[in-house]
Amino acid sequence: MTDPRKPAFVRRPSDPDAWVRAPDRPSSGLRDSHTARLTIDVTPAMRGRLKIIAFRNGQTVADMLRALLDREFPNDESSPG
């Protein structure tokens, strides 16, 4: 039996090239721990590279970028905010 809470992006596409070129689908909602959306502009080539790398690592682009931001901008308890 499959878990109904399992997000659709966990399924591997049969054609990775078509998946990379496919438009993004609207999210069904952010997890409770993520309360803000960050929008950046990237070239179609960069978007494709990000999707390929995330696919190869078995994760989503959003999760990959969250980890990058956490690594580069750690939560410093001594700073305000």
Backbone as a ProteinNet text record, in pm:
[ID]
protein_1_A
[PRIMARY]
MTDPRKPAFVRRPSDPDAWVRAPDRPSSGLRDSHTARLTIDVTPAMRGRLKIIAFRNGQTVADMLRALLDREFPNDESSPG
[TERTIARY]
84.1	0	89.4	53.6	133.5	81.9	170.9	136.4	68.9	-56.7	-125.6	-61	20.4	86.1	214.6	256.8	381.6	365.8	453	439.9	464.8	402.4	414.5	556.4	636.8	769.9	865.4	826.8	912.9	920.4	815.1	815.7	918	993.9	1094.2	1028	1060	1003.2	1066	989.4	1043	1135.9	1116.4	1200	1254.9	1374.9	1429.9	1441.9	1473.3	1486.7	1353.6	1245.3	1113.3	1075	1112	1082.1	1153.7	1279.8	1356	1291.7	1243.7	1184.5	1039.8	977.9	836.8	819.8	709.2	683.3	656	687.1	660.1	510.8	470.7	331	315.8	199.9	180.3	194.7	252.9	272.3	139.8	127.4	6	11.1	117.2	129.1	266.1	313.3	442.9	428.9	536	536.8	524.1	479.2	457	581.7	699.5	821.4	866	806.8	844.2	727.8	749.6	637.4	648.2	755.1	770.9	822.8	787.5	832.3	938.1	1046.1	1153.7	1152.9	1143.8	1140.8	1267.5	1334.6	1454.3	1438.5	1506.7	1506	1632.1	1615.9	1728.8	1702.6	1808	1793.2	1733.8	1671.5	1621.6	1733.4	1854.1	1965.6	2000.9	2003	2034	1923.5	1799.7	1687	1700.5	1736.2	1755.2	1868	1980	2093.3	2053.8	1980.1	1936.3	1846.1	1753.9	1662.6	1737.3	1834.5	1911.8	1992.3	2058.2	2138.5	2049.3	1935.2	1842.6	1792.9	1758.6	1711.8	1818.5	1941.8	2051.4	2073.3	2045	2062.4	1937.4	1831.2	1709.2	1635.7	1641.7	1573	1509.2	1438.8	1376.5	1471.5	1450.6	1529.9	1509.8	1386.2	1357.8	1434.9	1433.9	1508	1658	1707.7	1849.5	1889.3	1807	1838.2	1821.3	1722.8	1709.7	1835.9	1888.3	2010.5	2128.3	2138	2243.8	2234.7	2113.8	2095.2	2124.5	2082.4	2113.4	2262.7	2332.8	2477.5	2550.2	2507.9	2575.6	2536.6	2415.2	2365.1	2311.6	2402.5	2357.9	2286.8	2201.9	2128.8	2225.4	2262.8	2354.1	2271.8	2273	2189.3	2221	2341.8	2379.8	2330.1	2286	2240.1	2091.6	2049.9	1907.9	1825.1	1699.4	1607.5	1584
-117.1	0	124.5	223.4	345.2	448.7	534.7	641.7	754.3	790.3	895.6	1032.6	1050	1178.6	1193.1	1089	1091.7	1185.5	1286.9	1381.8	1315	1369	1313	1322	1420.4	1436.6	1324.5	1236.8	1125	1022	1013.3	918.1	959.7	864.7	892	899.4	1002.7	1010.5	905.7	860	761	825.4	954.2	1026.6	1152.6	1147.3	1262.3	1387.7	1374.6	1492.8	1566.3	1492.2	1555.1	1618.4	1553.6	1606.5	1740.2	1750	1873.5	1987.2	1958.8	2063	2095.5	2012.7	2032.3	2156.1	2227.7	2343.6	2297.8	2384.1	2351.4	2346.8	2252.6	2244.1	2319.2	2377.7	2447.1	2350.2	2396.9	2314.8	2290.9	2174.9	2145.1	2208.1	2279.3	2346.1	2322.1	2418.8	2406.5	2332.6	2270.4	2205.8	2311.4	2270.9	2364.8	2444.1	2384.7	2453.2	2560.6	2561.7	2661.5	2758.2	2883	2975.7	3088.7	3095.2	3202.7	3144.9	3209.1	3167	3265.2	3214.5	3294.9	3273.2	3379.5	3369.8	3430.7	3356.4	3407.4	3385.5	3468	3452.2	3378.2	3271.2	3196.4	3172.4	3151.1	3121.8	2981.8	2955	2819.7	2714.5	2750.1	2655.4	2624.1	2725.9	2704.1	2620.7	2650.2	2573.8	2426.6	2402.3	2265.1	2195.8	2266.6	2208	2175.5	2266.5	2242.8	2119.5	2106.7	1992.8	1861.6	1863.5	1741.8	1700.3	1796.6	1765.8	1713.3	1778.8	1733.4	1592.2	1566.7	1433.6	1328.1	1357.7	1262.7	1235.1	1335.2	1319.4	1266.2	1242.4	1188	1285.1	1412.8	1513.2	1618.2	1710.4	1817.8	1937	2023.8	2146.6	2229.4	2239.7	2318.8	2266.5	2135.6	2078.8	2099.8	2085.5	2105.9	2250.6	2347.3	2487.5	2525.5	2466.2	2491	2446.5	2329.1	2279.5	2372.4	2420.1	2513.9	2642.2	2697.1	2820.4	2797.8	2683.2	2652	2641.7	2583.1	2565.5	2699.1	2782.8	2910.2	3019.3	3009.4	3112.1	3044.6	2992	2920	3013.2	2955.1	3029.5	3064.5	3190.7	3237.5	3291.3	3221.5	3258.1	3397.1	3449.4	3579.5	3696.8	3670	3780	3805.7	3933	3964.6	3911.7	3882.5	3842.2	3702
0	0	0	-78	-85.2	13.8	57.3	150.5	73.3	105.4	29.6	47.7	150.5	172.5	91.9	25.4	-50.7	-170.4	-182.6	-293.6	-428.4	-531	-665.3	-718.7	-674.1	-730.4	-693.5	-603.8	-565.6	-677.7	-757.7	-869	-973.6	-1022.5	-1125.5	-1262.5	-1340.6	-1474.9	-1566.1	-1661.2	-1754.5	-1856.7	-1884.3	-1978.9	-1911.1	-1851.1	-1779.7	-1865.8	-1994.3	-2080	-2093.8	-2111.3	-2121	-1987.5	-1877.3	-1744.5	-1721.5	-1765.9	-1748.6	-1826.9	-1946.7	-2031.5	-1993.4	-1910.5	-1875.4	-1787.3	-1804.9	-1717.9	-1575.5	-1480.1	-1340.7	-1315.7	-1232.3	-1190.5	-1059.1	-1034.6	-907.3	-790.6	-684.6	-565.5	-496	-434.1	-358.5	-220.8	-188.8	-58.9	0.4	73.5	137.9	269.5	311.2	441.5	550.1	666.4	776	812.4	800.4	841	741.8	622.9	523.1	506.2	549.1	552.8	451.8	374.7	277.2	146.5	38.1	-94.1	-142.3	-196.5	-252.1	-402.5	-477.3	-623.2	-679.4	-766.5	-833.4	-983.6	-1060.3	-1205.2	-1246.2	-1320.6	-1374.6	-1522.9	-1596.1	-1738.1	-1754.6	-1867.8	-1891.6	-1883.3	-1926.7	-1919.1	-1773.6	-1686.8	-1544.9	-1480.2	-1512.9	-1458.5	-1497.7	-1621.8	-1667.2	-1592.9	-1574.5	-1500.5	-1357.1	-1292.6	-1154.8	-1146.7	-1240.4	-1239	-1263.2	-1353	-1381	-1257.8	-1194.5	-1075.6	-964	-942	-838.3	-869.1	-994.6	-1035.1	-1008.5	-1045.6	-1022.7	-874.5	-790.1	-645.6	-576.9	-654.7	-597.6	-507.7	-539.9	-458.9	-547.8	-486.5	-562.9	-568.5	-665.3	-674.8	-548.7	-501.2	-381.9	-261.1	-240.3	-126.8	-142.5	-264.6	-290.1	-259.7	-302.7	-279.2	-132.7	-64.6	80.3	153.2	119	182.8	153.3	29.7	-7.4	74.6	86	162.7	311.1	365.5	505.4	528.5	432.4	443.5	432.4	338.8	314.6	412.9	467.3	559.1	685.1	768.8	887.8	984.7	1065.2	1166.4	1278.7	1288.5	1391.3	1506.1	1618.5	1732.3	1786.6	1761.6	1816.9	1732.6	1609.7	1524.3	1547.5	1536.4	1553.7	1437.4	1464.1	1356.9	1355.3
[MASK]
+++++++++++++++++++++++++++++++++++++++++++++++++++++++++++++++++++++++++++++++++

